[in-house]
């Protein structure tokens, strides 16, 4: 992981800012889904967005905490996306 990522993950003020940005991003993505798919309800759009972005974020944080490489982070993010889109039960 980059030094910047490690700094964000280990500094409380930066963690808080990152969380606020993540929530704003999720809201923007959900709004774009609603605009693109008018029949989609807001709860479903929010859940879909949270599942995908949350899975990728948590996989990235875990990689950083484990000291994994950038390549391993990308692999973990791809796996997280698969879990989020296929469902947890599809993995087991």
C-alpha positions as CSV (number, residue, x, y, z in Angstrom):
1,X,0.0,0.0,0.0
2,X,1.1,3.5,-0.6
3,X,2.3,5.7,2.3
4,X,-0.7,8.0,1.7
5,X,-3.2,5.0,2.2
6,X,-1.4,3.9,5.3
7,X,-1.5,7.5,6.7
8,X,-5.3,7.7,6.0
9,X,-5.9,4.3,7.7
10,X,-3.9,5.3,10.8
11,X,-4.9,8.9,11.4
12,X,-8.3,9.4,13.1
13,X,-9.1,12.8,11.4
14,X,-8.2,11.4,8.0
15,X,-10.3,8.2,8.7
16,X,-13.3,10.4,9.5
17,X,-12.8,12.5,6.4
18,X,-12.5,9.3,4.3
19,X,-15.7,8.0,5.8
20,X,-17.6,11.2,4.9
21,X,-16.3,11.1,1.4
22,X,-17.3,7.4,1.1
23,X,-20.8,8.2,2.2
24,X,-21.1,11.1,-0.3
25,X,-19.8,8.9,-3.1
26,X,-22.3,6.2,-2.3
27,X,-25.1,8.7,-2.3
28,X,-23.9,10.1,-5.7
29,X,-23.6,6.6,-7.2
30,X,-27.1,5.6,-5.9
31,X,-28.6,8.8,-7.4
32,X,-27.0,8.0,-10.8
33,X,-28.4,4.5,-10.6
34,X,-31.9,6.0,-10.0
35,X,-31.4,8.4,-12.9
36,X,-30.3,5.6,-15.2
37,X,-32.9,3.1,-14.1
38,X,-36.2,5.0,-13.3
39,X,-38.0,1.8,-12.1
40,X,-35.3,1.2,-9.4
41,X,-36.4,2.2,-5.9
42,X,-34.1,4.3,-3.7
43,X,-33.7,1.6,-1.1
44,X,-32.5,-0.9,-3.6
45,X,-30.2,1.6,-5.3
46,X,-28.7,2.5,-1.9
47,X,-28.3,-1.2,-0.9
48,X,-26.6,-2.1,-4.2
49,X,-24.2,0.8,-4.0
50,X,-23.4,0.2,-0.3
51,X,-22.8,-3.5,-1.0
52,X,-20.4,-3.0,-3.9
53,X,-18.5,0.0,-2.6
54,X,-18.4,-1.2,1.0
55,X,-17.1,-4.6,-0.1
56,X,-14.3,-3.0,-2.1
57,X,-13.4,-0.6,0.6
58,X,-13.3,-3.3,3.3
59,X,-11.2,-5.6,1.2
60,X,-8.8,-2.7,0.6
61,X,-8.5,-1.8,4.3
62,X,-7.9,-5.4,5.2
63,X,-5.1,-5.6,2.6
64,X,-3.5,-2.5,4.0
65,X,-3.7,-3.9,7.5
66,X,-2.1,-7.1,6.4
67,X,0.6,-5.3,4.5
68,X,-0.3,-6.8,1.2
69,X,1.0,-5.5,-2.2
70,X,-0.8,-3.3,-4.6
71,X,-1.4,-6.3,-6.9
72,X,-2.9,-8.2,-4.0
73,X,-5.1,-5.3,-3.3
74,X,-6.5,-5.3,-6.8
75,X,-7.1,-9.1,-6.6
76,X,-8.9,-8.6,-3.3
77,X,-11.0,-5.7,-4.7
78,X,-12.0,-7.9,-7.7
79,X,-12.9,-10.8,-5.3
80,X,-14.9,-8.3,-3.1
81,X,-16.8,-7.2,-6.2
82,X,-17.6,-10.8,-7.1
83,X,-18.9,-11.4,-3.6
84,X,-21.0,-8.2,-3.6
85,X,-22.6,-8.9,-7.0
86,X,-23.1,-12.7,-6.6
87,X,-24.0,-12.7,-3.0
88,X,-22.3,-14.3,0.0
89,X,-24.0,-17.6,-0.4
90,X,-22.7,-17.9,-4.0
91,X,-19.2,-18.1,-2.5
92,X,-19.8,-21.1,-0.2
